[in-house]
Each structure stands twice: as C-alpha cells, then as structure tokens.
C-alpha cells in the first residue's frame, strides 16, 4: 500500500482560504495574525495532518510550551546531569526541553539560537556570561526571555542562576593552603570562550597571591577537557619521582573532575600514591568521584538544584509574568581522601 504524501503549506493555505504567506505568519509569528485567521489555519492543519496535534494547538494559543537550551556538548557529564534535572522539572510543568549543541564551539552559538527561535521556543537558557551582544539583541527584539545558567553575577543586567565560580576557586585554593600546600599546579580545560573556567582560574590565582604575596606564580597546564588528556599528561610527566615532576608541586588542582579522574588513573599506573606522594582536587563532584582510588576531594556543583530552579523561574515568568531574577546556589567542597596535610611533611618527596 502506497503512503499518501503529507500535506504541505500550500494545501493548508488552500483549504483555509488564505495565502501561503498567511500560513507562514500563523506558524512563526501568530501574534501578527487575527485570532479568526489563526483558527482557520489551525483547523485546516489538523484536517490535513500537516503538523502534530500539540503544535496545532499552539497555533491557536501562541504557545509551543517548548524551552530551548544551547550547550557546547553533551559529552561533559556535568551538562548531562543538569539537562536531566532541567528536562524533568519542565516536564512536570508540561513543558518540553529542546537541546542544541555547538559541537564544542565548531558551530556558532548565534546560529543555534536562531534555529531554536525559528521553531518557536518560548524561552532560552544559555550557559555562562560570554555571549555575543548580537545574540542578546536578537533575543530582545524577538521578545524571547533568556537566563544564564551555571554562573551567578548580580552585577550583570541579565538574570543568572547558578553558582559563584570565582569564589569557589578561592575556596578550593584556601583549602589546599590550610593543608600546607604552597606549590600547586593547576590543570584546566581551555579557557577560551569558557568564562566559568576562567572565573575559577582567577579565583584560585587571587587566593594564592593574597596568601603568598602578589609575586606568586601559579603554574598551569591547559589540557583537552577529557580524562584521556589528563591521563596522558601525567604519564608523560612522571619520568622520575613524583616530587620532581609537575614543577615541584605537592598538589594538582583540576578545574574539572574529568581531568582529576585521568590524573588518579595515571598516578595509580605509575605507582604514585595519592595523597601520600601527591594531593589531587577536582571540580564538579561527578558520581564516579566518590568511588575513585582514593575517593576524590572535589567541589559539589548544585546542577540538579539549578535545573529545578531555572525551570521554576522560566515557567513562572511565562505563565504569570514573574520577573526572572538572579539566584545564587550554594556549592560546597566535598572532603574525601585525595588531599594530604603537608604542614608537617612534604608530599612528593618520596
């Protein structure tokens, strides 16, 4: 049995007795079409099975009940955890989440934002603070509300819901200082176009300089943001004793757990005992961090709570006109077994 060809815009326009341009306006800018015309198009669309029933209802209500989010990648588990909580919270409120990725920055964010706008998302979620002014101007002109996730800054004019990455960087550095660590090597993914990582980096640096003086130099290594990159870096660096590698550091401060896990795996392979020979700290508190050998001291980012808070804020704005405002979420340092107190000895001297 042959399948019938699905009806197109021209068939909908013909049945509704309107022009193709009018159907397009109903689909894309329903507020610019009279309710009577929109209803005619909706009925014709339903009769011809032009679009799913949920979208057909959107033609008459001007609501798609779709929220968009643009992220760099879904490979990073911290994004996946956040999106899972966000999608679940939106679903409880009868909204759908549409996820789009820039494939680690290889596709312009502006293109992804426009694609989501064209399919009718009612609000957008963008991670971090660094976004082209052209994008934000486009969203304002399109009257699409937006919120920045994974960051908090009450000084900016846009709503931010997340955590203070700068202060968290300072907190981690302060913890290592309190355990006698002065020589610290910072391992990070790329700082380019990632203001969250840059803020953590600056927080760590400022805390160390405040404690040890403005002349303090923090050695750092930029790696690919994956476990393999950190694993290979450690294996290549450990040609001798642990204390002579890594610029003489007694602690490796990783700005992501995926890096810290690679470090721990490589240390174990090379016979370096953590934390006796080298302390390691992470950032994210991925589920696996509790089960590494040793268990990883890391920053617990409240991404599940962030997903729920953003869903609540966005839906309340859309349905009740409640202004979206910035909100700071608490993030804590989870103390486990990967950091030694070297005030009375020197890690890495074995």
N, C-alpha and C positions, 0 to 999 in steps of 0.2 A: 504494500500500500504506500503510495507516494505521500510525502508530507506536504501540507499546504505552506506556502511561503508566508512568513509572518508579515503582517501589515506594517506599512511604513508611515511616515509623517504625511505624505500626500493623501493616502487613503483616509487617515484620521481627519485631515482638513476637509476632504470631500464630503465625508459623512456628517461632519459637524457644520458644514456650510460656511467655513471660514477659510482664510488664506493659510498657506504653509507658514508664512511669517508669524501669523497669529498663534498657530500651534506652538511654534518655537518660543514665542514670548510666554505662553502659558507654562511651558516646560522649564524655562530658565529664569524669567522674571515675572512670576504670576501676579505680583503686586501692581504691575503696569497694565493689567487686563481686567475688564469688568467681571464681577462675580458671575454674571449670566453667561458671558462668553466662556469663562473658565469651566463652568459647569457643562456646557455643551461639548467642549473638548474632552472633558473627563469622561462623560458618558460614551462618546464615540470611541475613546481609547479603550474603555472597558469592553465595549461591544466587539471591538476588533482584536482584543487581547494584545494591544500594542505594547503595554508595559504591565508589570506585576501589579496586583491589586493594591499593595501597600503604597506604591508610588502613585497609582491613580488617585488614591485618597489624598495624597499630598498635593495633587493639582488643585483640589478644592479647598484645602486648608492652608496652603502656602507653607506647609511644614513637611520636611522629609524625615525628621527625627533621626538625623544622621550627624554625628560629630566626627571631625577629621583630626588626625594627628600625623605629623611628619617627623620621622626619626632617621638618624643616619643609617642604622642597620638593625636587624632583628637577631644578629649573631651574638650580640652582647646580652648576657643573661639578665643584667640589671634592667635593660629595656623590656625584655620579655616578661619579667616579674611585674613591672609597673603596668604594662599594657594589659596583662591578665586581670589585675585588680581594677583597672580603669574600665575595661570592657564589661566585667561582671557588674560593677556598680551602675554603669549606664543601662545595662540590660534590665536591672531591677526597676529602672525608671522608664522602661520601654523605649530606650534609645539604642541606636546601633553605632558601633565604632568603625570608622573606615581608616585603615592604617596604610600609610605610604612611606616608602623609604627613599633616601637619596643615594643609596648604594655607596655608603661611606664617602659621600660628597662628590661622587662622579656625575651625579645629575643635579642641576641647580635646584636649590630649595624653592626658588620662585616658581619654577615650572610645576613642581609638585603641589604647591599651594594653589596655583591656578587650576590645576586638574581637579583638586578637591572642591574648589569653589564652583567649578562648572557642573559638577554632579549634584550640587545643592546642599553641601554640608551647612549646618546652621551655626556652627562654631568651630574654631580651630585651636589645637594645642600644639605649641612649639617648644622644644626643649632648649633651655639656656636663654641667654640675653642677646647673643650676637645674631642679629637678623638684619638684612638689608632694609634701609629706610623705604625703598620702593615697595617691598613686600607689605610692610605695615601700612603704608599709604594706600595700597591697593585694597587691603582688608577694610580699612576705614571707609574708603569710598564705596566699597561693596556692602558696607554695614554688616560685616561678619565679625562678631565678637571673638576675641582670642585671649589666651592666657599662656604665660610662660611657665613651664614645668622644670623640676629638678634644680631650681635655684630660687633664692629669696633675696630681694633687694628692695627695701621700702623707698629708696631714693628715686627709683625709676618711675615713669608715669604709667607704665603698663602693669597689669596685675601679674604677680609672681607667686606661685605656690610651690614650695619646696623647702630646701634646707640651705643654710649659710655655708657654702663650700670654703670660703676664706677662713671663717672661724674654726671650721672642722680641721683644716690644715694646721692651724695654730695649735689646736687641741692635741693632735697626734704628735707634733713636734715637742710639745710641752711634756707629754707622757714619756717620750724617749729621753728627754733631758733629765726628768725626775729619776730615771733609772741609770743615770751616769753616762749616757751616750752623748759624745760630742762630735765624733767623726761619723757622719751619716751620709749615705749615698741614696739619692732619690731616683727611683725608676718610674718612668711615666710613658704613657702613650703620647701621640702627637699633641702639641699644644695649639697647633694651627686650627682655627675655627672651632675650638672647644673651650669656651670660657669657663666651664665648670672645672676642668682640669687646671686651667691657668690660675683660677682663684685658689685652688688647693695648693698649687705650687707656690704662689705668692704668700699664702698663709704660713706654710712651713718655713719659707725663707725669712719672713719678717720675725717669726718667733725665735728662730735661731740667732738672728742678728741682734734682736733685743736682749737675748740672754748672754751671748758671747761677744757682742760688740759689732759695730757697723762694718768692720772689715772682714767679718766671717764669710768664707766662700763655701757655698754648698755645691759639691759635685753632683752632677745629674747625668742620666743616660736616657735618651729618648728611644723607645722601642716600638715595635708594632704592638697594637693593643690586643695581644693574644698570648696564650700560655706558651706556645712554641717559641715565640720570640724571646721571652724571658728565660726559658729553659736553655736555649742555645747560647744566650749571652753569658749565663752563669757557667755553663760547661766550658766555654772558650776562655773565660776569665780565670777559672780556677786551675792555673797551671802549677801553682805551688800551694803553700799553706794559706788557709783562709784569711789569716791576718794580713797577708801581704797583697791580697787581691782587693779589688774594689776601692782603690785609693786609700787603703788602710782603714776602711770603715768598720765599725763594730755593729752597725745596723743598716739594713736595707729597708727604706721606706717606699713601698709600692703604692702608687695612686690608684690602683685597681686590683681587686682580688685575682683577676685572671693572670696578672703578672706575678703576684705573690705565690700563686699555686705553682706556676712554672719554676719560680725560684726554689721552692721547697722540694720539688721533684728532682731538680738538678743537684741541689745540695745533698740529698739522700744518695743519689747515684755516685757523687764524688766523695762520699764519706765525711762530709761536713755535718757536724751535729748542731742542729738548731734547738734551743738558743745558746748552747754552751759555746760554740765557736762563732756564731753569727746570729744576731736577732733579726727577725723579719716582721714587718707590719703590712697589713693590706688596707683596702678601702672598698666597701660595698656590702660585706657580710653575705656573700653568696652561700647557699645552703651547704655546699661542699666544704666551706671553710672550717666548719666545726669538726670535720672528720679527716682533715689532713694530718700528717705526722711531722711535727706536733700540730695540735689544733691552732688555728691562726688568730692572732690578735688583729682586730680589724674594726673599721667604722661601720656601724649598722645604719644604712640609709633607709629611712621610712618610706620606701617606694609603694608599699601596699596601702599605707595610710594616705599617701599622696594621691594615688589613683582614686581612692574613695572621696577625698576632699575635693579634687578637681571635678569629678562627676557631679557632686552635690552642688558646687558653685556654679558650674555651667548650666545645669538644668534649672536651678533656681533663677538664674538670670533670664533664661529663655522663656520660662513659664510665668514668672512673677515680676520680671523686671528688676530683680535684686542686683545691685551693682556688684561686679566681681572685684574683689579687693585682694591685696597680697596677704599671704598667710605663711607664717614660719612654722615648720615642723621640727620637732626635736629629733636629733640624731645623736646616738651615743657610741662611745668607744667600748667595744666588747673585749674584755680582758681574757685572754686564753693562755696558751703555753709557749708562744713563739718569741717572747722577749725576755732577755736576762737582765738582771740588775748588775751592772758592771762597776758600781761605785767602789767595790772592794776587790776588784779583779779586772781583767781585761779580756773581753770576748775577742776571739780571733787570734789569740796569742799561742794557741796550742801548736 
